[in-house]
Amino acid sequence: MDNIKRVEPRTLSGFMELLPQDQIKFNEMLDIIKKTYELYGFLPEETPIIESSEVLLAKAGGETEKQIYSFKKGDKDLSLRFDLTVPLAKYVAQYYNDLTFPYRRYQIGKVFRGERAQKGRYREFYQCDIDIIGDGKLSIINDAEIPSVIYTTFKNLGFDNFIIKINNRKILNGLFDELNISEKKTEILIIIDKLEKIGMNAVKEELAKLELSKVTIDKIEEFFKIDGTTDEKIEKLSKLGFNSSVFNEGLNELKEVIKYVRLFKVNEKNFTVDLTIARGLDYYTGTVYETNLVGYESIGSICSGGRYENLAGYYTKKNLPGVGMSIGFTRLFYNLKELGLLNTSRKSISKVGIITMDTEYEEAVQISNLLRDNSIPNEIYKENSKIKSKFTYANSLDIPYVIIIGEEEKEKGLFTLKNMTTGDQKMLSSQEILDVLK
């Protein structure tokens, strides 16, 4: 009698699980991102998923701290990492004497946030980060290389219509200095961030609630209505005649970044200056980026980042400026799949299925070894089933080729190779099979 108490199999809300054909595509895309990062010379980095809470939460506070998964193990207070930037800061401070600067690193890994699970937002998700960390200083040209990496990454992923929006936080800070409203810049930026969603009239109404004068609000509106080509926007910014040194420093940095973005051969249609981009109100200090898929802006930014002045201030006295970007990959994958923008038709890793007409597998193992030695993924069907079931298995996984081994093949020392798409089949030697499949 079966007395096992069975539990209903279920996955926690906010955690992604994929069927094999989706997981194959997921992994393929991660591999492309990794290879692109390495193409630019970024070094791989791996940090622990679990850290000491004291270390991980050195800078955390407010909503971030509420979302962190923390737990006790013995007398240890531990937490799951909630991003890859804080572990990077700890890593650079800890191994400072062993690293070569500028330190160029990439990390692809899972992070955990105990926020309310929503459609397309997960509590466990992959981030794909790159950062360039300087020792005391970091050339502004690095800020221009990041859009090049973004551009190449999404081109390699098969996307053409995307736009990298570039701004500089110093320009915004300089605007607020010029208007004598710097003390309210955080609240203003939060409102400006809603511009695309609620429109300028609603933004002006919210700015009025901050007790800003009509003249000030009109000047803010005029500033954020600056439009035209990239060069026209920069020219209009130059003609504003602001005295703020912060504004002019940011404008000069933006000009330099745009100059080198072009030298890095980023297509003009794939980047623009967007003065509304602020990013991380208390974190980014200079260049900032956001990337959107054209026509699918509703899914939000698919890649973002920027320049920061002191990465590891909570772990070391050393000044470590940096610039980087991150792709929230799990959310991106979900949205692309929902929009029907992914081809997830591939059901198998195997290029070849090997079928025997009897239960002797010596020749099957030999040809399988040969194929693997030549980097051709394959699998042997080893169950004692009818021949129809063996072909059904190969068909159900869309395995493109099947090698058949029967009495005639054994007698002649050959193999029958069948193209499962066309139905064509031919008896060939092992070398001839390699020539067809390579």
N, C-alpha and C positions, 0 to 999 in steps of 0.2 A: 504493500500500500504506500502511495506517495504522500508522505507527511511533511514535505518541504513547504515552508511558508514563503511564497513567492512575493517579490516586490515589483510593483509596476515600473518598468523602465522609463525614465523620464530625464530630461536635461533641465537644469536650473535656468530660469529666465535670465536673459542677458549674456548667455554663453552660446557660442556658435559651434554647431557640428554640421559637417557636410557629407553628402554621399560621395562615393569615389570619383565620379566624373567631375563634380564640382571641386573636389579636393585636388584633383590632377591639375585643373586650371589655376586654382589658388597657388599651388606650388610652382607652376610654370611662371606665373607672374612674379612671385617672390624671387625666383632665380634670375629673372630678367633685371629686376631692381638691384639685386646683389651684384650681378655682373656689370651693370652700368656704373654703380658706385666704385667698383674696383677699377673700371676703365679710367676713372679720374684719379686713381692712386690713393683712394681712401683705404685705411687699414681696418681690418676686422677687429671688433671689440665685443667681449661678452662679459656681462656683469651679473651677479646673482639676482634671482627673482626675489629672494628673501633677504632683507637687510635688518640691521639693528634699528629699532624705531628712533633712537636718539640720532643716528646718522641720517636716516632717510627723511625724518621730519624736521631737520635743522632749520629749514626755511619755510616749511609748510605752515598753513594757518587758514582760518575761515573755512570756506566750503571745501577746499582741497583736503584739509585734515579730516573733515567729516566723511569723506568718500574713501578713505584709506582702509584697507583690510588689515587689522592688527590682531595679534594673538599672543598668548604666553606659552612658552615651552620651558618648563622648569622655572628657573629664576630669570629667564631671558625674555625681554620685551621685543617682539619682532613684528615686522610689517612687510607686506607685498609691495613691490615697486609700483608706483602709479604713473611714472613716465620713464624715459630713458635719459633725461637731461640731468636730474639730480644724481643718479648713479654715475654719470659721466663726470660731474663735478667732483664727487668723492674720489673717483678713479684717478683723475688728473692730479688732484692734490696729494693722493697717497703715493702715486708712482712718478711724481714730478721729476725726480732725479734720473729716472730710467727712460724717460720719453724724449723724443726729438721734436723740437718746436720749429715752425708751426706743426702742431699735432693734428693730423687729418684722420678722422675715424668715422666708421659707420657701424651701426648696430641695428640688427633686425631681431625683434623679440616681442614677447608678450608682456603687457602691462595690465594692471588691475585697478578698477575704480568702482567703488560701491555706490554709484549714482543710480537714480531711478532708470530702470531699463525701458527703452523706447524703441520704436521701429527703426532699425538701422543703427542704434547706439547700443554698445555692448559693455558689459562689466569686465570682460576679459577680451583683449584685442591686441593685434599686432601693430607695432609702430616700426617704421623704417626711417631711421634718422641718419643724417650726416652732420658733422660739425668740424670746423677748422678753429683750433685754439692757438692763440698767440701767447708769447711770454713777454708781458709788458706792453706789447704793441702788436698790431695786425693790420696789414695793408688793406686799403679799401678795395683793391682789385679782387680780393677774396669774396667780397660782397657781390661782385659781378659774376663770379664763377658759379655761385649757387644757382641762379636762374638757368645757367647753361646745363647744369646737372639735371634740374627739373625738366628742362626742355628735352634733353636726350632721353631721360627716363620714360617720359610719356610718349615720345615718338617710338621708342623701342617697344613699349607696351601696345603699340598699334593705334594710338590716338593722334589726330591731326588738328582738330578744332578745340584748342584750349588756350586760355589766356593767363599769363603770369602778370599779376598786378604788383607794381613796385612803388614804394613810397619811402620817405625818410621821416622818422619821428621828430627829428630836430626841426624840420619844416613846420610841423604842427605846433611844437613847443614854442617856436619863434613867432608863429602867428598869435598865440595866446599872450606871449610877452608883449608883442606890438599893441595888442588890444587891452593890455593891463587886466587880463582875466586868468592869469596862470593858476591862481588859487582854486579855480573851478574847472581846471582842464580835464580832470578825471570824469566828472559828471558830464561835461560837454562831449567828450569823446564817446562815452557810452551812448549818448543821444545820437551823435553823428553816425555811429555804427548801425543805427536803425534806418539810415537814409534810404537805402535801396528797398526796404520793406514797407516803410510808411510814407515816403515822399517828403519833399522839402517843406510843404506847408505844415504838416504835422510836426516835423523837426523844429520849425520855428516856434510853434506853440509850446513845445516842451522846453526850448531854450528860454522862452519868456518866463516860465515858471521858476527859472534859476535867478530871476530878477536882473537879467541882462537888459541893457537899454536897447531901444529899437535900432539905433545907429550901429551898435555892436552886432546885433543879430543880422542886420543887412550886410555888414562887412563880412560876417561869417558865411552868409549865403553867397555873396559875390565870390568869395574864395573857393568854396566847394562847387561852384558852377563853372570854374575854369575848365575848358574843354579843348578839343582839337587833337591833332596828332601829338605824338610824344614830344617832338621838338617844339611844337607850338605851345604846349603846356609849359615846358621849361622856359620858353621865351616870355610867356605871360607872367610866370613867377618872378623872373628876373626884373620885369618892368614894374613890379609892385613897389619897389623902392623902400623896402623895409630896412630899418636901422638895426634890427636885432642881429647880434653876432651869431646867435644860435641858428636863426633862420638861414642866414647866408652860408654858414658852415654846412648845414643840411643840404642846401641847394647845390653847393659845390660838390658835395659827396654824391648827390643824385646824378649830377652831370657826368661825373667820373664813372659811376656805375653803368649808366646808359652807354657811355662810350665803349666800355669794355664788354658789356653784354653783346653789343654788335660785333666786336672783334672776336668774341667766342662763337660767332655765327648762329646766334639765336634768331630765328625768322621774325621779321618785324610784325607779322600778324599775330605772333604768339606772346608778345609782351606789350605792356603799356604802363604809363604813369597813372596811378589812381590815388588822388589826394585823400580819399576817405579811409584808406587802409591804415589802421593804427596798430593792431596786434598787441597782445600782452601788455596791458597798460603800465604795469610796474616792472616789467622785465626787459623788453626791447628798448634800445637807446638810439638806434640809428636806422639803417636800412631795414625795411620790412617787406614781406612778400605774402601774397595769397594767390592761389591758382584755382581757376574754375573751368569746368567743361562748358564750352559755348553751346547754348541751347538747353543746358541742364543745370542752370545756376541754382535751381531749387534744392539741389543736394548739398549746396554750400561749398566751402573751400575743400579741395581734394589734396592740397599740399600747402603748408605755410611755414613761416620761420622769419629769421631776421638776425640783426646784430645786437649783441649784448656786451656790456663793458667789463663785467667781473663775474665770471662763471662760478668760481669756487670761494667766494668771500666768506662763506660760513665754515670753511674747512682750512683755509690758509690765508696768510697775509699777502701772498703773492698776487699781483694783478694779472689776471688771465682773461683777456678779452677774446671774444669768439663770434662766429657767425655760423648759422646752420639752418636746417629745415627738416621737417618731419612729414611723412605720409601716414595718416591713420588708415592702415591698409585693410583691416577687417571691415570697417564701415564703408570704405570705398568699394570693396568687392561686393558687399551686400547691395549697395545702390546700383552698381553697374549691372549686376545680375537682375535686379528688379526692373531695370530699364530695358532689359533685353540687349545689352551692349556687349555681352560676353558669349563667345562660342564655347560652350561646354559639352560638345558632342562626343569628345574623346572619352571612351569608357574603360580603356585598358592602357597600361604602360607597355605591354608586350607588342612587338611588331610581328612576332611569329608564334603560332601555336603548333605544337608537335603532337601528332596523333598516331598511335600504333593500332594495327588491326588485330593484335592479340595482346597477351599480358606479359610479353617479353620486352624489356625496356633498355636493353644494352645499347642498341643503335641510337635510340632516342636520346639517351644520356650523352653519347658521344657527339652527336650533331648539336645538342644543346650547349655542351661545353665549347665547341668550336665557334658557335654563334656568339656566345658571351665573350670569348677571347677576342672577338672582332667587334665588341661593343654593340651587339645587336640584341636588344631585350627579347626574351622568349620564355615560354613556359611549356612544360609537358603535361598533357592531360593524363593523369595516372589512375583514374577510377576505372574499374572493370564494368563498363557500360556498353550499350549498343552504339554502333558507329554513328547513328543519327543523333544520339545525345551528345556525342563528342563534337560534332559539327554545330549543333545547337548552342553549345557552350561558347565556341569560338565566335559564332554569329552574334550572340547576345552581348558580347564584349566588343564587337566591331574590330576584332583582330584582323589586320589586313591580309596576312598570309598564313597558310597552314602547310606544314610538312607532313606528308602521309607516308607511313612505313608499313608495308605489307609483305607478303611472301615474295612477290615478284621483285620488289625493291631490294629485299635482303639477298636474293639470288644474284642480282646484277650489281650489288654494292652501290646502288643509287638511291635517290629519294625523290618522291613526287612533290613538287612545289605547286600549290594552288593559290591563285590570286582570288581572294574571297569577294572582291568587288566585281571583277569581270567574269569570274568562273573559269578562266583559262588555267590549265594545268599542264605540267610537263615534267618528265622524269629527267633529273639532273644529277651531276656529281656534287659533292659538297663544295668544291671550289666554284662551280658554276652557280650554285645557290648564293654563295657569298658575293659573286659578281652582280647578281640581280638585286640583292638586298642592300648592298653598300650605297 
